[in-house]
Amino acid sequence: MPIRREHRFFYPIDWPQLSDTIRFRRAGGACDACGRPHGQTVYCLGDGRWWDASIGVWRDGHGRSLHASPTFEELSVVRMTRVVLAAAHRDHDTGNNANANLAAFCQRCHMNHDRPEHRRRRWRTLFRRRAMGDLFRGPYTS
């Protein structure tokens, strides 16, 4: 996913090369969390299970092989997703580009990893908007 213009100055100038190194050399073109392969279209269920066509098994959201196949009802809601890997900061600090702090995540794993940070930012934004409203709409205005 491209970096937003307002966040670009937080990343080092060689971020594209660093990201490529993490995603393709270190991770081997697969998600560090679930093992989904970059650039491939995979069949997914809503709970994170996905079909690994390379070895012909269903995997769970953590990349572990499943012994039981999905039921017919579950297979009726299968969707196809093209996997795109992104380099992610494990501690959400874009200034910390240590090798141990960077991971290659697919879209699903990246969103799951960032969920607490997104919630924190959303709360802060809503809190700030409410505070600005209280500040500029006094008790005597409608």
Contact map, one row per residue, 1 for C-alpha under 8 A:
1110000000000000000000000000000000000000000000000000000000000000000000000000000000000100000000000000000000000000000000000000000000000000000000
1111000000000000000000000000000000000000000000000000000000000000000000000000000000000000000000000000000000000000000000000000000000000000000000
1111101100000000000000000000000000000000000000000000000000000000000000000000000000000000000000000000000000000000000000000000000000000000000000
0111111100000000000000000000000000000000000000000000000000000000000000000000000000000000000000000000000000000000000000000000000000000000000000
0011111100000000000000000000000000000000000000000000000000000000000000000000000000000000000000000000000000000000000000000000000000000000000000
0001111110000000000000000000000000000000000000000000000000000000000000000000000000000000000000000000000000000000000000000000000000000000000000
0011111111100000000000000000000000000000000000000000000000000000000000000000000000000000000000000000000000000000000000000000000000000000000000
0011111111100000000000000000000000000000000000000000000000000000000000000000000000000000000000000000000000000000000000000000000000000000000000
0000011111110000000000000000000000000000000000000000000000000000000000000000000000000000000000000000000000000000000000000000000000000000000000
0000001111110000000000000000000000000000000000000000000000000000000000000000000000000000000001100000000000000000000000000000000000000000000000
0000001111111010000000000000000000000000000000000000000000000000000000000000000000000000000001100000000000000000000000000000000000000000000000
0000000011111110000000000000000000000000000000000000000000000000000000000000000000000000000000100000000000000000000000000000000000000000000000
0000000000111110000000000000000000000000000000000000000000000000000000000000000000000000000000000000000000000000000000000000000000000000000000
0000000000011111110000000000000000000000000000000000000000000000000000000000000000000000000000000000000000000000000000000000000000000000000000
0000000000111111111000000000000000000000000000000000000000000000000000000000000000000000000000000000000000000000000000000000000000000000000000
0000000000000111111100000000000000000000000000000000000000000000000000000000000000000000000000000000000000000000000000000000000000000000000000
0000000000000111111110000000000000000000000000000000000000000000000000000000000000000000000000000000000000000000000000000000000000000000000000
0000000000000111111111000000000000000000000000000000000000000000000000000000000000000000000000000000000000000000000000000000000000000000000000
0000000000000011111111100000000000000000000000000000000000000000000000000000000000000110000000000000000000000000000000000000000000000000000000
0000000000000001111111111000000000000000000000000000000000000000000000000000000000000000000000000000000000000000000000000000000000000000000000
0000000000000000111111111100000000000000000000000000000000000000000000000000000000000000000000000000000000000000000000000000000000000000000000
0000000000000000011111111110000000000000000000000000000000000000000000000000000000000010000000000000011100000000000000000000000000000000000000
0000000000000000001111111111111000000000000000000000000000000000000000000000000000001110000000000000001100000000000000000000000000000000000000
0000000000000000000111111111110000000000000000000000000000000000000000000000000000000000000000000000000000000000000000000000000000000000000000
0000000000000000000111111111100000000000000000000000000000000000000000000000000000000000000000000000000000000000000000000000000000000000000000
0000000000000000000011111111000000000000000000000000000000000000000000000000000000000000000000000000000000000000000000000000000000000000000000
0000000000000000000001111111111100000000000000000000000000000000000000000000000000000000000000000000001100000000000000000000000000000000000000
0000000000000000000000111111110000000000000000000000000000000000000000000000000000000000000000000000000000000000000000000000000000000000000000
0000000000000000000000111011111000001100000000000000000000000000000000000000000000001000000000000000000000000000000000000000000000000000000000
0000000000000000000000110011111100111100000000000000000000000000000000000000000000001000000000000000000111000000000000000000000000000000000000
0000000000000000000000100010111111111100000000000000000000000000000000000000000000001000000000000000000111000000000000000000000000000000000000
0000000000000000000000000010011111100000000000000000000000000000000000000000000000000000000000000000001110000000000000000000000000000000000000
0000000000000000000000000000001111100000000000000000000000000110000000000000000000000000000000000000000010001000000000000000000000000000000000
0000000000000000000000000000001111110000000000000000000000011111000000000000000000000000000000000000000000001000000000000000000000000000000000
0000000000000000000000000000011111111000000000000000000000000110000000000000000000000000000000000000000000000000000000000000000000000000000000
0000000000000000000000000000011001111100000000000001000000000010000000000000000000100000000000000000000001000000000000000000000000000000000000
0000000000000000000000000000111000111111000000000000000000000000000000000000000000100000000000000000000000000000000000000000000000000000000000
0000000000000000000000000000111000011111000000000000000000000000000000000000000000111000000000000000000001000000000000000000000000000000000000
0000000000000000000000000000000000001111100000000000000000000000000000000000000001110000000000000000000000000000000000000000000000000000000000
0000000000000000000000000000000000001111110000000000000000000000000000000000000001100000000000000000000000000000000000000000000000000000000000
0000000000000000000000000000000000000011111000000000000000000000000000000000000111100000000000000000000000000000000000000000000000000000000000
0000000000000000000000000000000000000001111100000111100000000000000000000000000111100000000000000000000000000000000000000000000000000000000000
0000000000000000000000000000000000000000111110000110000000000000000000000000011110000000000000000000000000000000000000000000000000000000000000
0000000000000000000000000000000000000000011111011110000000000000000000000000011110000000000000000000000000000000000000000000000000000000000000
0000000000000000000000000000000000000000001111111100000000000000000000000110111000000000000000000000000000000000000000000000000000000000000000
0000000000000000000000000000000000000000000111111000000000000000000000000000110000000000000000000000000000000000000000000000000000000000000000
0000000000000000000000000000000000000000000011111000000000001000000000000000000000000000000000000000000000000000000000000000000000000000000000
0000000000000000000000000000000000000000000111111100000000011000000000000000000000000000000000000000000000000000000000000000000000000000000000
0000000000000000000000000000000000000000000111111110000001111000000000000000000000000000000000000000000000000000000000000000000000000000000000
0000000000000000000000000000000000000000011110011111000001111000000000000000000000000000000000000000000000000000000000000000000000000000000000
0000000000000000000000000000000000000000011100001111100111100000000000000000000000000000000000000000000000000000000000000000000000000000000000
0000000000000000000000000000000000010000010000000111111111100000000000000000000000000000000000000000000000000000000000000000000000000000000000
0000000000000000000000000000000000000000010000000011111110000000000000000000000000000000000000000000000000000000000000000000000000000000000000
0000000000000000000000000000000000000000000000000001111100000000000000000000000000000000000000000000000000000000000000000000000000000000000000
0000000000000000000000000000000000000000000000000001111110000000000000000000000000000000000000000000000000000000000000000000000000000000000000
0000000000000000000000000000000000000000000000000011111111000000000000000000000000000000000000000000000000000000000000000000000000000000000000
0000000000000000000000000000000000000000000000000011101111100000110000000000000000000000000000000000000000000000000000000000000000000000000000
0000000000000000000000000000000000000000000000001111000111110000111010000000000000000000000000000000000000000000000000000000000000000000000000
0000000000000000000000000000000000000000000000001111000011111111110000000000000000000000000000000000000000000000000000000000000000000000000000
0000000000000000000000000000000001000000000000011100000001111111110000000000000000000000000000000000000000000000000000000000000000000000000000
0000000000000000000000000000000001000000000000111100000000111111000000000000000000000000000000000000000000000000000000000000000000000000000000
0000000000000000000000000000000011100000000000000000000000111111000000000000000000000000000000000000000000000000000000000000000000000000000000
0000000000000000000000000000000011110000000000000000000000111111100000000000000000000000000000000000000000000000000000000000000000000000000000
0000000000000000000000000000000001000000000000000000000000111111110000000000000000000000000000000000000000000000000000000000000000000000000000
0000000000000000000000000000000000000000000000000000000011110011111000000000000000000000000000000000000000000000000000000000000000000000000000
0000000000000000000000000000000000000000000000000000000011110001111110000000000000000000000000000000000000000000000000000000000000000000000000
0000000000000000000000000000000000000000000000000000000001000000111110000000000000000000000000000000000000000000000000000000000000000000000000
0000000000000000000000000000000000000000000000000000000000000000011111000000000000000000000000000000000000000000000000000000000000000000000000
0000000000000000000000000000000000000000000000000000000001000000011111100000000000000000000000000000000000000000000000000000000000000000000000
0000000000000000000000000000000000000000000000000000000000000000000111110110000000000000000000000000000000000000000000000000000000000000000000
0000000000000000000000000000000000000000000000000000000000000000000011111110000000000000000000000000000000000000000000000000000000000000000000
0000000000000000000000000000000000000000000000000000000000000000000001111111000000000000000000000000000000000000000000000000000000000000000000
0000000000000000000000000000000000000000000000000000000000000000000000111111100000000000000000000000000000000000000000000000000000000000000000
0000000000000000000000000000000000000000000010000000000000000000000001111111110000000000000000000000000000000000000000000000000000000000000000
0000000000000000000000000000000000000000000010000000000000000000000001111111110000000000000000000000000000000000000000000000000000000000000000
0000000000000000000000000000000000000000000000000000000000000000000000011111110000000000000000000000000000000000000000000000000000000000000000
0000000000000000000000000000000000000000000011000000000000000000000000001111111000000000000000000000000000000000000000000000000000000000000000
0000000000000000000000000000000000000000001111000000000000000000000000000111111100000000000000000000000000000000000000000000000000000000000000
0000000000000000000000000000000000000000001110000000000000000000000000000000111110000000000000000000000000000000000000000000000000000000000000
0000000000000000000000000000000000000000111100000000000000000000000000000000011111000000000000000000000000000000000000000000000000000000000000
0000000000000000000000000000000000000000111100000000000000000000000000000000001111100000000000000000000000000000000000000000000000000000000000
0000000000000000000000000000000000000011110000000000000000000000000000000000000111110000000000000000000000000000000000000000000000000000000000
0000000000000000000000000000000000011111110000000000000000000000000000000000000011111000000000000000000001100000000000000000000000000000000000
0000000000000000000000000000000000000110000000000000000000000000000000000000000001111100000000000000000001100000000000000000000000000000000000
0000000000000000000000100000111000000100000000000000000000000000000000000000000000111110000000000000000111100000000000000000000000000000000000
1000000000000000001000100000000000000000000000000000000000000000000000000000000000011111000000000000000111100100000000000000000000000000000000
0000000000000000001001100000000000000000000000000000000000000000000000000000000000001111100000000000011110000000000000000000000000000000000000
0000000000000000000000000000000000000000000000000000000000000000000000000000000000000111110100000000011110000100000000000000000000000000000000
0000000000000000000000000000000000000000000000000000000000000000000000000000000000000011111111011000111000000000000000000000000000000000000000
0000000000000000000000000000000000000000000000000000000000000000000000000000000000000001111110000000111000000000100000000000000000000000000000
0000000000000000000000000000000000000000000000000000000000000000000000000000000000000000111110000000100000000000000000000000000000000000000000
0000000000000000000000000000000000000000000000000000000000000000000000000000000000000001111111000000000000000000010010000000000000000000000000
0000000000000000000000000000000000000000000000000000000000000000000000000000000000000000111111110000000000000000000000000000000000000000000000
0000000001100000000000000000000000000000000000000000000000000000000000000000000000000000100111111000000000000000000000000000000000000000000000
0000000001110000000000000000000000000000000000000000000000000000000000000000000000000000000011111000000000000000000000000000000000000000000000
0000000000000000000000000000000000000000000000000000000000000000000000000000000000000000100011111100100000000000000000000000000000000000000000
0000000000000000000000000000000000000000000000000000000000000000000000000000000000000000100001111110110000000000000000000000000000000000000000
0000000000000000000000000000000000000000000000000000000000000000000000000000000000000000000000011111110000000000000000000000000000000000000000
0000000000000000000000000000000000000000000000000000000000000000000000000000000000000000000000001111110000000000000000000000000000000000000000
0000000000000000000000000000000000000000000000000000000000000000000000000000000000000000000000000111111000000000000000000000000000000000000000
0000000000000000000000000000000000000000000000000000000000000000000000000000000000000000111000011111111000000000000000000000000000000000000000
0000000000000000000001000000000000000000000000000000000000000000000000000000000000000011110000001111111100000000000000000000000000000000000000
0000000000000000000001100010000100000000000000000000000000000000000000000000000000000011110000000001111110000000000000000000000000000000000000
0000000000000000000001100010011100000000000000000000000000000000000000000000000000001111000000000000011111000000000000000000000000000000000000
0000000000000000000000000000011110000000000000000000000000000000000000000000000000001111000000000000001111111100000000000000000000000000000000
0000000000000000000000000000011000010100000000000000000000000000000000000000000000111100000000000000000111111100000000000000000000000000000000
0000000000000000000000000000000000000000000000000000000000000000000000000000000000111100000000000000000011111110000000000000000000000000000000
0000000000000000000000000000000000000000000000000000000000000000000000000000000000000000000000000000000011111111000000000000000000000000000000
0000000000000000000000000000000011000000000000000000000000000000000000000000000000000000000000000000000011111111100000000000000000000000000000
0000000000000000000000000000000000000000000000000000000000000000000000000000000000000101000000000000000011111111110000000000000000000000000000
0000000000000000000000000000000000000000000000000000000000000000000000000000000000000000000000000000000000111111111000000000000000000000000000
0000000000000000000000000000000000000000000000000000000000000000000000000000000000000000000000000000000000011111111000000000000000000000000000
0000000000000000000000000000000000000000000000000000000000000000000000000000000000000000010000000000000000001111111100000000000000000000000000
0000000000000000000000000000000000000000000000000000000000000000000000000000000000000000000100000000000000000111111111000000000000000000000000
0000000000000000000000000000000000000000000000000000000000000000000000000000000000000000000000000000000000000011111111100000000000000000000000
0000000000000000000000000000000000000000000000000000000000000000000000000000000000000000000000000000000000000000111111110000000000000000000000
0000000000000000000000000000000000000000000000000000000000000000000000000000000000000000000100000000000000000000011111111000000000000000000000
0000000000000000000000000000000000000000000000000000000000000000000000000000000000000000000000000000000000000000011111111100000000000000000000
0000000000000000000000000000000000000000000000000000000000000000000000000000000000000000000000000000000000000000001111111110000000000000000000
0000000000000000000000000000000000000000000000000000000000000000000000000000000000000000000000000000000000000000000111111111000000000000000000
0000000000000000000000000000000000000000000000000000000000000000000000000000000000000000000000000000000000000000000011111111100000000000000000
0000000000000000000000000000000000000000000000000000000000000000000000000000000000000000000000000000000000000000000001111111110000000000000000
0000000000000000000000000000000000000000000000000000000000000000000000000000000000000000000000000000000000000000000000111111111000000000000000
0000000000000000000000000000000000000000000000000000000000000000000000000000000000000000000000000000000000000000000000011111111100000000000000
0000000000000000000000000000000000000000000000000000000000000000000000000000000000000000000000000000000000000000000000001111111110000000000000
0000000000000000000000000000000000000000000000000000000000000000000000000000000000000000000000000000000000000000000000000111111111000000000000
0000000000000000000000000000000000000000000000000000000000000000000000000000000000000000000000000000000000000000000000000011111111100000000000
0000000000000000000000000000000000000000000000000000000000000000000000000000000000000000000000000000000000000000000000000001111111110000000000
0000000000000000000000000000000000000000000000000000000000000000000000000000000000000000000000000000000000000000000000000000111111111000000000
0000000000000000000000000000000000000000000000000000000000000000000000000000000000000000000000000000000000000000000000000000011111111100000000
0000000000000000000000000000000000000000000000000000000000000000000000000000000000000000000000000000000000000000000000000000001111111110000000
0000000000000000000000000000000000000000000000000000000000000000000000000000000000000000000000000000000000000000000000000000000111111111000000
0000000000000000000000000000000000000000000000000000000000000000000000000000000000000000000000000000000000000000000000000000000011111111100000
0000000000000000000000000000000000000000000000000000000000000000000000000000000000000000000000000000000000000000000000000000000001111111110000
0000000000000000000000000000000000000000000000000000000000000000000000000000000000000000000000000000000000000000000000000000000000111111110000
0000000000000000000000000000000000000000000000000000000000000000000000000000000000000000000000000000000000000000000000000000000000011111110000
0000000000000000000000000000000000000000000000000000000000000000000000000000000000000000000000000000000000000000000000000000000000001111111111
0000000000000000000000000000000000000000000000000000000000000000000000000000000000000000000000000000000000000000000000000000000000000111111110
0000000000000000000000000000000000000000000000000000000000000000000000000000000000000000000000000000000000000000000000000000000000000000111110
0000000000000000000000000000000000000000000000000000000000000000000000000000000000000000000000000000000000000000000000000000000000000000111111
0000000000000000000000000000000000000000000000000000000000000000000000000000000000000000000000000000000000000000000000000000000000000000111111
0000000000000000000000000000000000000000000000000000000000000000000000000000000000000000000000000000000000000000000000000000000000000000100111
